[in-house]
């Protein structure tokens, strides 16, 4: 089960205008971004592995390229 929280516009606006953000807060933000990227890669690679050949053809991928991408671990780009 995936829980999704979206930052509010007020939160984003504050972060964009803040002149001095504590180091711990910056580290937490960086960590959140990394974990979000990893989750997206994991989800999209799993979905890619389940596509049929005709679907891969529609998106311009060969089955071999799709298998190669889908077999990557989530922390690899």
C-alpha positions in Angstrom: 0.0 0.0 0.0 1.3 3.4 -0.9 0.6 6.5 1.1 0.9 9.8 -0.8 1.3 13.2 0.8 1.6 16.3 -1.4 3.2 19.4 0.2 0.8 22.3 0.4 1.3 25.5 -1.7 2.0 27.4 1.5 4.8 24.9 2.4 6.4 25.2 -1.1 6.1 29.0 -1.1 7.8 29.1 2.3 10.6 26.9 1.2 11.1 29.0 -1.9 11.4 32.3 0.1 13.2 31.0 3.1 16.7 32.6 3.4 18.1 30.2 6.0 16.8 26.7 6.2 18.4 24.6 9.0 20.9 21.9 7.8 18.8 19.1 9.2 15.7 20.3 7.3 17.7 20.4 4.1 19.0 16.9 4.7 15.5 15.7 5.3 14.3 17.4 2.1 17.1 15.8 0.1 16.3 12.4 1.6 12.6 12.8 0.7 13.5 13.7 -2.9 15.8 10.6 -3.2 13.2 8.3 -1.7 10.5 9.7 -4.0 12.7 9.1 -7.0 13.5 5.6 -5.9 9.8 4.8 -5.4 8.9 6.2 -8.9 11.7 4.1 -10.5 10.6 1.0 -8.7 6.9 1.5 -9.7 7.6 2.4 -13.3 10.1 -0.4 -13.8 7.6 -2.9 -12.4 4.9 -1.6 -14.8 7.4 -1.7 -17.7 8.1 -5.4 -17.0 4.4 -6.2 -17.3 3.8 -4.6 -20.7 3.1 -6.8 -23.7 5.2 -6.6 -26.9 2.6 -4.6 -28.8 2.5 -2.0 -25.9 6.3 -1.8 -25.9 6.1 -1.2 -29.7 3.7 1.6 -29.1 6.1 3.4 -26.8 9.1 2.7 -29.1 10.9 0.1 -27.0 12.1 -3.3 -27.9 11.5 -6.2 -25.5 15.2 -6.5 -24.9 15.5 -2.8 -23.9 12.5 -3.0 -21.7 13.8 -6.1 -19.9 17.2 -4.4 -19.4 15.5 -1.3 -17.9 13.1 -3.3 -15.8 15.8 -5.4 -14.3 17.7 -2.4 -12.9 17.6 -1.9 -9.2 15.7 1.2 -8.1 18.8 3.2 -7.1 20.3 2.9 -10.6 19.5 5.6 -13.2 
